[in-house]
Amino acid sequence: MTREIDPNKCIDFILENAGKFSQAKGELAQLECFKSSLKSIMMQKSGEQTVGAQEREAYASQEYQDLCKAIGAATENAEKLKWELEAARLRHATWQTLEVSNRTHDRILK
């Protein structure tokens, strides 16, 4: 099953979504950086005296768990956009290959 490939649509899709992809990657990086800060903040808030107990409390906090979920969602979004962009790039490359094959075929038949 072959479908018509419009190279311009492929390129337009990449251009339209490049900003979304970079934004998603930036959000992911920001969340990853905040992870250490949040752990420190939660350790400070802990009433525990030992570092190990403070760390345990920090990791168990709802805020830390929410951050981990947000990192997961941001990763999912960034990966989805990455592969959509890659699919558009591959469609364009396929179109280029088909065009070369068609020209070669036409020359042979002349």
N, C-alpha and C positions, 0 to 999 in steps of 0.2 A: 504494500500500500504506500504509494508515494503521494506526497502533497506538494503543491506549488510553494516554493520558498521565495519570499521577497527579501532580498538582502538589505534593502533600505529599512524594512520593518525590524529586522534583526539589529541593525546598527542603532536605530532609533530607540529600541527597547534598552539596549546597553546604556545609551546616553541618558535616557529618562530615569533609569534605576541606579546609575552610578552614585548619585548623591544619597539615595536611600541606603545603599550598601555601605558607603563611607560613614553615614550617620549611625547605622547599626553597629559597625565595628568600633566607632568612637564611644558609643554607649557601653558596649561590652568592656572596652578598656577602662572606662571610668568606673564601672561597677567592680571590676577586678582590683583596681587601685584602692577603692573605698573599703574593700574587704578587710585589709589589715587595720585600717583606721577604726572601723566598726568593732573589730575584735578588741583593740586597745581601749576604746570607749567603754565597751561592755565589761572588760576586765576591771577598769577603774570603778565602775558602778557596783561591782560585786562586793559583797560584804566579806568575802573570803580573804584570808591572810596569805596563803601560799600561792605562788604563781600557777601551779598546776590546777588548783581549785578554781582560781580566777578564770583560767583558760577554759576549764570545763563549763563554768557558768556562762562564759561568753559564747561558746559554741552552742550551748543549749538555748540561748535566748531566742525569742521570737523574731527579733530584729535581724539577727544573723541568719536565721532560717529563711526569712523573707528575702534577704539579700541573695542568698544562694538560689532561691527560686527565680529571682529577677535575672541573675546571671544565666541561668538555664534558658529562660525565655529569650534573652538577648542573643545568646548563642544560637538558638534555634532560628531566630529571625535572620541573623547574619548569614548563617549557613544556607538557608532557603534562598536568600537573595543571591548569594555567591553562585549557587548551582543554576539558578534561573539565568543569570548573566552568562555562565559558561555554556548553557544550552543554546542561548542566542548566538554566541560566538561559534559554536560548533555548527549550527544551522547555516551560518554565513559561510563557513569553510566548506560545508557540504555543497552549497550552491556554487561556490567557486569551482570545485572539483567537477560538478556536473556540467558547468558551462564549458570548461576545458574539454571534457569528454565529448560534449555535443559538437564543439567546433572541430575536433579531431575526426569525429564520425562524419560530419558534413564534408570535410576535405577528402576523406577516403572515397566517398560516394560520387564526387565530382569527376 
